Amino acid sequence: MQRSLPDLAARLAVLPDPRDRRGRRHGLVSVLLTACAAVLAGAKSFTAIGQWAAAAPQDTLARLGTRMVTALSLRIPPSTATLRRVINAVCPRGLADLLGAIPTADGTSTAAVDGKTARGSRTATGAAVHLLSALSGDGQVISQLPVPDRTTEATALAPLLDPFDLTGAVITADALHTTRE
């Protein structure tokens, strides 16, 4: 099944760049588009994303808007380290809200909420990132956000769904979310 993301570059362009202005060699949109293309091609880790970018043909890199070395007229993809830093700095909820589905209030929409720990996100100094996600009935991400450390998914459920008018929508979640609070 192929999923269409119209105006993806325009949607990513509204994200604020979390990096310092000095030392930027690649635009935020081109870094994120490169990561998206690599993941769509099957990359499942930062290393795999970096390897895909390094092996991508010049015409693909041009379509992704990567930096060009003018002396040689070659496109240079972002390094694995750059890809990792940028993706980790960009808010997961911001990407999901920009790229995800928009729930409708027509009474027929459904959403499922579940949490998962992101593979490969644990560092030497920090625990793995745990994300709470809301998905539409056809499997598209509506929104997601990280669950704060030392809390449970139940504390993140309301902030996850607050931005949306879910009147008439059916929301399903794990039994973990059935607390009085």
N, C-alpha and C positions, 0 to 999 in steps of 0.2 A: 504494500500500500504506500503510495507516495503522498506526502503531505505538502501542501503549498503554503508558503509563507510570503505573501505579497508584501512588497515594500520593506523587506527585512532590514536593509541598510538604513532606511529612513527611520524605522522604529528604534534601531540601535543607536542612531545618532543623537537621540534625546537623552541618552544616559550621560551623566556627568563623568568626566575622566578623572579617576581617583589618583592618577599619577602626578608627580611634580612636573611642571612645564619643562624644566631643564632635563636634558638627556633622553627625551622621547624621540625614538627613531621611527616608530610605527604608530599610525593613527589607531585610536581605540576601536573604531568600527572595523578596520581591516583585521585587527587582532581577533576580535570576536567572530567575524565572518570566517576567518581561517579556522578557528576552533569549531564553529558550527559545521563547516564543511567536513572537517576531519571526523567529527563524531558521526555525522550522517554516513560517512564512508566506513564506519565501523571502529573507530578509535575509542578505546575505553579507559585510557589513562593519559596523564599529561605527557608522559614519554611517547606514547603512541601518537598523540596529537602533534607533538614536535617532529616525530619521524615522518608523519604524513605531510606536514608542511615543508620539510626539507626535501622531500621527494616529489612534490607537486610540480607539474609542468609550468612553464612560463606563462602560457595563456590562462591557466587557472589562477595563478598568482595575480595576473593583471586584472582578472574579473573580481578578485577579492580585494583589490585596491592596495596591495602590498607596496612597500617602498621600492623605488627604482634607483639603481646606481647609474647616474647619467653617463659616466665615462664609458661604461660597457653596455649600457642599455639592458641590464639584467634586473629582474625582480628579485628582491631578497625577502624571504619569509621571516616572520618573527621567530626567535629562538625558543627552545623549550622553556627556558627560564623566564623569558618575557611572557610567553603564553600562560605559564603557571601563575606568575605574579599578577597579571591583569585579571585573569579569571577569578583568582582568590580575592582580589580587591573589589570586584564588581559585586554588588549585592545580589544574592540569588533570587530574592523576591523581585527585584527590579527587572531582571531578565525574564522571569516567568510572567510577570504582569505585562511586559511588553510583547512577548512572543506567544503567550498562552491564549486559550479560548476565553470568550466573554460569556458568562452565564446569562441566560435570558430570564425575564420575569414573566413569561407567558404561561406559567403553571406546568409546563411539560419538562422543564430542565431538571437534570439530576446531577449530583456531584458526589464523589466518593473522597473521603479524607483518610489519609494513611501517612505514617511516618516511616522513614528509612534512614539508616546510617549510610552516608556517602562513602563508597569504597575509595581507598587511596587518599582520604582527607586527613588522616591522623599524621601528626608531626611529632618530632622528638620532644617538643615542649607542650603540645596540646592534644586533647582528645579528638577523636573523629567527629566531624560535623554531622549532626542529626537533623534532617529536614522533614518538615511536615508539609505535605502537598495536598492540594485539592484538584481532582481530575473530573472532567466532564463525563457524561455518559458514553461518549464515543472515544474516551481515552486521552483527550487533549488536556494538557496542564492548564489549569485556571490560574493558580497562584501557588507559591511555595515560600516558606521562610524557615530560617534555622531555629531550632528549639534552643532557648538559652541554656547554658550549663547549669546543672544542679536543679533543673526543673523537669517537668514531664510534658508530653505532647498536649495534655489537657490544658495547660496554661497558654499554649500557643494557638489553640483552635479559634478562639474569638478574634484575636488580631489577624489571623489568616483570612477570615471570612468578612471582617468588618467593612472593607472597601466596596463590597458588592451588595446590590439590592437582590436578596434571595427570596422575595415574596413569592410563595407558591412553589418554590423549588424543593426537591426532596434531597436531603443531605444524609449520607450514610457515613458512619465512622465506627471504629473499633469500640468494644465494650469499655476500653480504657477511658473513653471520653464521657462516660455516664456517671459523672459526679454531681453532687448538689450544686457546687459552685458554678 
